[in-house]
Amino acid sequence: MSLVLALAFPLAAQTGALAEDSHRAKELMAAGRFADAVPLYEKILQAMPGNTGIRLNLALALHFSGRDAQAIPHFEAVLKQQPQAVPALMLLGASYLRTGSPAKAVPVLERGVKLVPRDPEGRAMLIDALLMLERYEAAVPHLRAMASAQPADPKVWYGLGRAYEAIAQRSFESLEKTAPGSPWWLYLAGEVRFKLGRNTAAFTLFRAALEKQPAFRGVHAALAEIYRKTNHPEWAAVEDELERKLPAPACATPAPECDFLKGRYQQALSAALRRNTPQSLFWQSRAANELARQSFTRLSQLPPSVESHQILAELYRNQGRHADSIKEWRTALELAPGDPHLQQELATSIYMSRDYSAAEKLVRELLAQDPRVAELQFILGDSLANQQRLEDAVPVLEKALSLRPDYPAAHAVLGRALLQTGQARQAIPHLQAGLSMDTDGSAYVQLSRAYRAIGEQKLAADMIYKYQEIRKALDSEGVAITPPAR
């Protein structure tokens, strides 16, 4: 409210009715009756179209009454006359965000934050806009500035950790696309499997990385950890010794690896982001993961909050500890009752725990409030399918796809439901669109059945061949953990 009062510019040489209207509009703004102030400011502006102060007040009244689309051109007109009017910059950015235009909001908010760097609300809006656009690298400096200014705010540490995680994931995905068989990719893929408790798969990948690059620093140490986890301390000691014998990296000139090994993770990330080689993508992912871990550690040291319970819930979910995850989501909801994001996450964990009846009940309640959430439509559809209510599942899954056509999981489940209800021809395009979700080759078996049902025997045989190839590759992950290579 103080912002509105500060921006209630006086009219020069007001007379009669205009002066009275101006005074009344100020009173309405001060009382929070923004919608009622709009027609008064429109009337005054019509009489004095060149008055920037009145135009700004009209923009404010429109913005605060929720009429952002109408406020935007007035804010833009003010900024043409006064490019450094901070309130106009910040609230124009807010209006762009509200109307679903984060790309337009970013340059406006950047100008505002540059002029008023200590304004937390403006910086927070800029962060939101950058995250909406998935510009995580650009968001990080602003999140770090917020963390420095507000070190006790759990939302800031949660957001910073999430941004670093997104950078790490994006770097890994880029590496997977550009150099999937490289030692750099093999190491990161092994690290992922090790964190998931898939020790034999991790062992195979780390060994493959060593075969391609025998002097790869860190791989022997990773193998030693696997040996310790699987009760082979004598083999772990051998790997530890092999790691110690590796030559130190050449650090005469700055390099991401040197910064990383010295614990300077932010410098390592910044240096790695300057290039796009497989090696730099590797260090981007590793450094960003470490920075995410540090951020979440800081979050865990603060008093319990929605964000701290959220991190635990996500951690337990990733570990497959769904009962613990559900408990944490419910605790978070006690701190933020009715939060739609937390409710959706709770529904997801209940669904992942395979309590499909309970998931259906909660999701139906949430969809009654907002039926436009594709993820909830999918959970409902798959929960129905898993309860063998296939006829009910089909229209729900179709609804999910109408909201989000590029939804491979929904395509996969819908394809299976259509196939099981005798609609093989309709199932095929959905099964094909869902292949990216296949982890064990079963989608190819489903496709084979569908092709066979419509008389396409060769295509059916091709799908079985692909299934067998996938199974062969998966079986190779399960090799026994053997002694260190001498």
N, C-alpha and C positions, 0 to 999 in steps of 0.2 A: 504493500500500500504506500510505503514511503516513496517508492519509485514513481508512482502515479502522481502523488502530490508534488514531487520535485519537478515533474515535467508539465505541470499545468501552466503553460506559458500565458502571460497576460496579453490581452489585446491592447494595441496602441490606440489611444484616442477612442475608447469604446463609448458609444452613446446609446441611450434608449434601450430598445428591445434586445439588441445584440449584447450589450453589457449585461443585461438581466439574464439572457440565455447562457452567457459564458459563466456567470456566477452560479447559476443553477446546475450547469454541467459539472463544474468543479465539485459542488456538494455531492452530486450523485456518484462521481468517481471516488470521492473520499469515503462514501458510505458503501462502496463495493457494488453499486447498482450500475454496472458498466453498460448493460444493454439499454437501459433508460437514457444513458448519456449520449448514445450514438446519434439519434435523430437531431439532438440539439447541436452537436458538433458538425453534423452534415449541413444543417441549416446555416451555421456560422461560416463554414468553409465555402458554401455556395456564394455567400455575400463577399467573402474575402479569400479568393482562391489562391492567392500568393502567400498566405500566412503559413509559414512552415510549422510554427508552434501548434496552431490549431489542427493542421493535418496530422501532426504527430499524436496529439491527444485523441483524435478520431481513430487513428491506427491502434492506439493503446486500448481504447474502449472496445473496438472490434476484436482485438486479440484476447482481451480478458473476458469477453463474453462468448468466446469460442468460435468466432467468425473469422478464422485465420485466412481463408482464401480471399476474403474481402479486405483484410488488413494488409496483406502483402503488398499490393500496388501502392498503398499510401506510405508504408515504410520505405519502399524503393524510391518513391518520389522525394521523401525527406532526405535520404542519403545522397541523392543527386545534388541537393543543395548544401548538405552538411555531411560530407563523407566520413567524418570522424565522430558522428553522434553515437556514442557508445550504446545508450538504451535502444536506439533504433536498430543498431547492428545486432545486439543480443536478441531482441524480441523478433526481429525478422528471421534470424536463425531458428528461433523456437517455433515460429509459424511454419517455416519450411519443414521442420521436423514433424510437426503435427499433421501436415498435409502430405506426408510421405515423400519428401524431396530432400533426403540427406545430402545428396551431391550438391545441391544448391546451398544447403546450410553451411557446409564446411568452409568455403572461402569467406563467407560473411562472418562466421564465428571466429575464424582465424584472425581476421582483422580486429574483432572486438577483444580477443584475448591478448593480442599484441599490444593494444592500447591500455588494457587493464589486466595485467598478468596475474594479479592477486584476487581476481573475481572467481570464486570457486564454482558458482552456478554457470557462468559462461564457459569455463573450461570443462565442466561436467557435460554440458550440452555438446561441446565440440567432440569430446570423447565418445559420446553416444552416437553422433553422426558418423565418426570414423569407424566405429565398430559395426554399425549397420552396413557400411560399405565394405566391410572385411579388410579395412586398411589398418591392420594390426601394428605394423611397424611404425606407422605415423601416430598411432594412438599411444604407444608406449612412453614417449617422452612426456606427454601430458599426464599420463597415469603416474609416472614417477614423480612429477612435480606435485601432483595431488598427494601422493604418499608422503612426500617430504613435508608438505604443509599440514597434512592431517594424518599423522602416523597412527592414531588410535581409531581410525575409521575402517571397519572391517570391509565395507563395500569396495573401498579403493584397493586393498590388498587382494580381494577376490577378483576384481576386474583386471588387475595387473597380472595375476597368475593365469587367468583365462586367456589374456592376450598373448602371453609368452607360450602357453600351450598351443594356441592356434598357429603361431609362427613355427613352432617345432613340427607340428603335424603337416603344415603346408610344405615345409622344407623336405620332410620325409617323403611326402607324396611326389614332389618334383624329382627327387632322387630316384624313386621307384619307377618313374616314367622314363627318365633319361639314362639311368645306368643301373638297371635292376640286378645285374649279375656282378656288379663291382664289389670289391671288398668293403667299400664304405656302406653300401646298402646291406650287404650280408651282416655286417656288425650291428647296424641299427635294427634289422629284422630279428637278429638273435637276441638283442637287448629287450625288444618288445615281448618275445616269447618267454624270456627268462622272468620278466616281471609278472607274466600271467601264470607262472609255475610250470611251464612246458619245458622242462629241463632238457629232455632228449632232443627236442626240436632246436632249442637254443644251442646245444652242444654241436649239432650238425652244422648249423649256420656259422658258428664261430670257427669251427675247424675249416670250413670252406673258405672263410675270409683269410685264414692263415695260409692256406694252400696258394691262394692268389697273391698274397703279400706277406711273406714270412716275417718281415720286420715291423708288422703293424702293431704299434704301441697300444696297449690296453686289452688286446685279445687274450693274451696269456693270463692276465689278471681276471678277465671275465670267465675263462675256463676254470681258473682256480676257485672262483666263487661257486661254480656249478659242482665241482668236486666236493667242496665243503658241504654244500646243500645235500649231496647224495652220499654223504658219509665215506668219502675217500680222502682223508686229510693228507696221506702220504703223496697222492697224486697232485693235490693242491699245492704242496710244498715244491714239487718239481716245477709246476707252472709259475709259481711266484718267483722262483730262481731264474727261470727263463725270461720273465718280464724284467727283472733287475738287470740282466745282462744286455738288454737292448740299448743301443746308443741313444743318448739324449738328443732331442730335436735341435736343429740348428736355429738358434734364436738371435743371431746377430742383427737381423732385421725383424720388425714386428710381424707376427703371424697369428692367426686365430688359435692354432694349436698351442703356441707358447703362452698366450693369454689364458687359455682354458686350463692348462696344467698348473698355472700359478693362481687359479681361482678367480681370475679377473673375467668373469663370465659376460658382463655387459660389453667390455672392450672386445672380447672374442666374438660376440654376436655382431657388433657393429662392423668389425673388420671382415667377417665372413659374408655379411650382407652386401658388400661392395662387389662381389663376384658371383658367378652362377655356375661354377664347375662342380663336378660330383664331390670333390673334397670340401669345397666351401659350403655346399648344401649339408654335408655331414656335420660340419662344425656349427652351422646355424642351428640344426636340430638339437645337437648335444648342449650347446650353450643355452638355448632358449628353454630346454627342459630343466636345466639346473636353475635358471632364473625363476621359472615357474615354481619349482620346489622351494626355493628361498621365500617367495612371496606367500605361499601357502603355509610355510613354517611360521612366518610372522603373523599370519592370520590366526594360527592355532595358539599363539601366545597371548592373544587378546581375550577379554572376557567372552563367554559364550554368546553367539549371535546367530542370526539367520544364516549368514554366510558360512560360519564355521560348521554348523550342522549340515549345510548344503555340501560342503567339500567332503565331509565324512560320508554322507549319503552316496555321493558319486564314487568315492573310493571303494566303499563296500559293494556298490553295484558292479564296478569293474572287476572286483574280485569274485563275483558270483555270490556274495553274502547278502542275498536279497532281503532276508528277515531283518538284518541289521540296517540295511538301507531304508527299508520302510519305516523303521523306528525313528531314524534320523529325520526323514522327511516330515513325519508327524510332529516331531519336536520343533522343527523349523516352522511348521504351520501354527503351532501354539504361540510362537513369537510374532507371526504375521498371519493372523487368521484370514482366510478367504483369498489369499494371494493366488491368482490363477496359474502362475508359472509353477509354484510349489505344488499346487494341486495336480497339475498335469504330470509333474515329475513323480509324485506319489503314485498316480495311476500307472505310470510306466513301470515303476519298480514292482508294483503288485502284479502287473501283467507279466513281467519278466520272471517273477516267482512262480508262474504258471497257475496262479489262482484266478482262472479265467472268469469264474462266476463273480468274484469280488471286483475284478477289473471291469467287467461289464457294468456292474451296478454303479460304480463311481464314475465311469466314463459317460454313462447315460445322463447322470446328474450334471456333469460339466458341459456336455453338448446341449443340454436344455438351456444353458446360459449363453453359449456361443457355438452354434453348429458349424462354423466356418474353419475350425481347426482340423487340418488334414491329418495330423498325427493322431489325434483322438479318434477320428473316424477309422483310421487304420487299426488302432488298438481294439476298438469295438468289433470291427470286421474280423480280425484274426482271432479274437476271443470267441466269437460266435463260431468260426470255422473249427477251432480246437474243441468246441463243445458239440461238433458234428451238426450244427445248425446251418448247413451250407446255403440253403435257399435264403435264409435271413442275411447271411454274410455277404452275398453277392452285391445287392444294391448299396450296402454300406461301403464296401470297398470301391465300388464305382463312384460313390460320392467323394471318397478320399482322393481318387484320381482326378475328378473334375476340379477339385480345389488345388491339386498339385500333380499335374500330369507327369512330371519327372520324379516319380516315386517308385524306385525299383522294388522295394519290399512289398508295396501294395500290389504292384503288377504280379509279383511272384505268387502271393497268396490268392489273388483273384484268379490267376491262371490255374492253380491247383483246384480251387473251388469249382470253377467251370468244368474242368476235366472230370472231377468226381461226380458232377451232376449230368454227365453225358454230353457236354457241349465242347467237344474236343477242338473243333475248328475255331471257335471263338477263343478258346484257351491259349492257342499257340502264340499269337502276338504278345500276350501278357507274359507267358512263360519266357519268351525270348527277351522281353524288356526287363525281366527280373533276374537274368543270368548273372549280373554283377553281384548279386547278393548270395550266390551259391558258394558254400564253403566246403562241401563234401562230395560234390558231383551229383547229388540227388536231383537237381533241377534238370540235368540232362536225361535222367531216367524218366522224369515226368514228360519231357518233350518227346522222348522216344515213344512213350505210350500214346501221346496225342497224335503223332505222325502215323503210328500204326493204325490207330482208330479211323483215320481218314484215307488209309490205303497207301501212304507214302513209305514203303518198306525200306528203300535205300536211305532216306533221311532218318528213319528210325534207327537203322543200323549205325549210321554215322554218330548219332547221339550216344549210343551205347559205347562206341569206341572212345569218344571223348570222356565219358564217365570212367572208363577203365584207365585212361591216361591220368586222370585226376587222382584216382585211388592209388595208382602206382606212386605218384609223387608224394601223396600224403603218407603212404606206408614207409617211404624212405625217411620221413621225419622221425620215425619211431626206432631208429637203430639204437643199439645198446651204447651206453656211455663207456668208452674204452680208455685204457691208460694213455698218458701223454705220449705224443709222437716224439721219438728220440732222434 
